[in-house]
Amino acid sequence: MGIREDIASLTKISGEDGTIAIGSVTVAYHCDKFNTRIIKGFEDTLGFEKARQLVHDTAESTAYDSLASFIASKTQDMSPKDALGVAFDLFKVLGYGCYQLLEDNGKGGKVKGSPVYTAEGWLENETKWNWEARKEPVCHVESGLIAAVWEIVNNLPKGSVRVNETACRAQGNPECMFEVEVK
């Protein structure tokens, strides 16, 4: 057996919390620690709101372009609520974290995330690098991901949904909460 096969046999992707482990060691909530350093650099340079918008828009556009045909093909006969469930299951497999639709009122809704990979990475880096505690939410990538899948499953054009993170684990909250609004 080669190294790829060895690693593959030891790799576990959790469908429960979206983590990826090799053997007994959790190695990723996707690219959590790396991405939080990039986000911190953007925020330090551009300020919170411009950095949030840049990261959100980039994540939304990339996710929309790369996932639209796959999600549409897997959810074509489903309600938007069920299709979001499929998209959120895909996020778990990709290591983005664990999401749950709490509300869909036709013009938006609410999504809970726990764990969310950016918040988890921030908390680890905060301790490791002695960063200041967050005053604002940090899950800009996830806001963009949620916007993209909301648009896809509701047959909306890219850029037609705004997602605002209202609570974040990186701020000391028990979970991350997102409000979705169709523009």
N, C-alpha and C positions, 0 to 999 in steps of 0.2 A: 504494500500500500504506500502511495506517495504522500507528500506533505499536504497536498490539497485534500485528499481523501481523509487524512487524519484530522485536519481542522474541521472539515465538513461533518465528520462523525461526532466531534466534540461540541459543535456549535448548536446552541438552542435559542430559538426565537420564541419568546413568550407571547402567546395570543391574549394573555390576561393583562399585562401591563406594558407591552411593547418594548421590552428590553431584549438585548442580544447578549448572550453569554458564551464564552468558550470555556468548557468544563464548568467549574463552579464560580468563575469570576465574571461579573457583569462588565462588559467592555463598552457598551454603548446604549444610550438612549439616542441613537443615531449619532450625530457628530457634536454632541452637547458641549463639551468643554472647549473645543476648537471654535465653534460658532459663537459662544458667549464672549470669547476674547475679541472676535471680529466685531460683534455688536457693541461691546464696550468701546472699542476704538472708534467706531462710527459715532457713538453717542458723545464721546469725549471731544471729537472733532466737529461734528455737525450740530450737536444738541439733540436732546431726546426726540422731539417731534419729527425733525427731518430724518434722523436715523431710523426711527420707527417706520415712517412712511416708505423710505428707501427699501428696507428689508422686507416689509410687508408686501409692497408692490412686486418686488423681485420674486419672492416666494409664490405669490399668487399667480403671476404670469408663467413662471416655470412649471408649477404644478398643473395649471390649467392646460398648458400646451402638451405636457407629457402624459397626463392622466385622462384627458377628456375622452379619447376614443376607447380606452380600456374600461373606464367606469361605465360609459354609455353602453358598451357591449355586454357588460355583466349585469346591468340594472334596467335594461330597456322596458321591461314590463312591470317594474316596481313603482310603488309610490315614492315620492321624494324622501319621506321619512325612512323607508326601508333601504332606499338607495344610499342615503347618508350612513346608515348602519354598515353597509358593505364598504363604503369609502373609509369609514373609521376603522373597520377591521383591517383594511389594507394598510392604514397608518400604523397599526400595531405590528404588522409583519415587517414593515419598513423601518421600525424602530423609532417612530415619531412620538410614541406615547399612547395613552388610552383616553378616548373621547366618548362622551355620551350626550346625545341630543336630549335636552331637558324640555325644550319648548319650540314649536314651529307654529307661528300664528299667521302664516301666509305672506307676511311682509318682512319676516325675519324670525328671530328666535334666540334661544340661549343654548350654549354648549358648555359642558363641564369637561375639564381635562385633569387627569390625575393617574399616573405621573405624566408630566409634559417635559420632553427632553431638554428644552432650553432652560426652563426653571431649575431642573435638577442639575444641569451643568453649571448654571450661575451659582447655585448654592455651594457646589463643590469648589468652584474657583474662588468664591468669596472667602471661604475658609483658607484655601491653599495660598492665595495671593494677597490676603488681607484687604480685600476690596471693601468699600463702604456698603452698608446695608442698602438695599434698593428702596427708593421712594416711589418709583414708577414700575409698572409691569414690564416684563422683559420678553414675553413670548411673541415677538413680532413675526417670526417665521411661521408659527402655528396660526396666527391670525390670518396670514396670507394663504396658508393651506386650507383653512376652514372656508375662507372666502371662495377659493377656487372650486372646492367640491360642492359648495352650496350653489354656485353658479351652474356647474355641470349638471347636477341632478335636477335642477329647476329650469334647465334650458335657457339660462340667462347669458348674456354676453359677458366676456371677461371684463372686469372692472366695474360691474354693476352692483357689487355687494361691499358694504363696509363692515368690518369686524373690529370691535373694540374690546380689549381685554379689561375687565372690570375688577378682577382679583387675581393675584399671582402668588404662587408658592414662594417665589423669590422675595416677596414682600412680607412673608410670614403667614400667609393665608393657608388654610388646609388643602386647597386645590385651586386650580386656575379656572376662571370663569370668563366666558366670551359672549358678548351680545352681537347678534348678527342683524344687519339692517339692509334691506334692498333699497338702493338709491332711487 
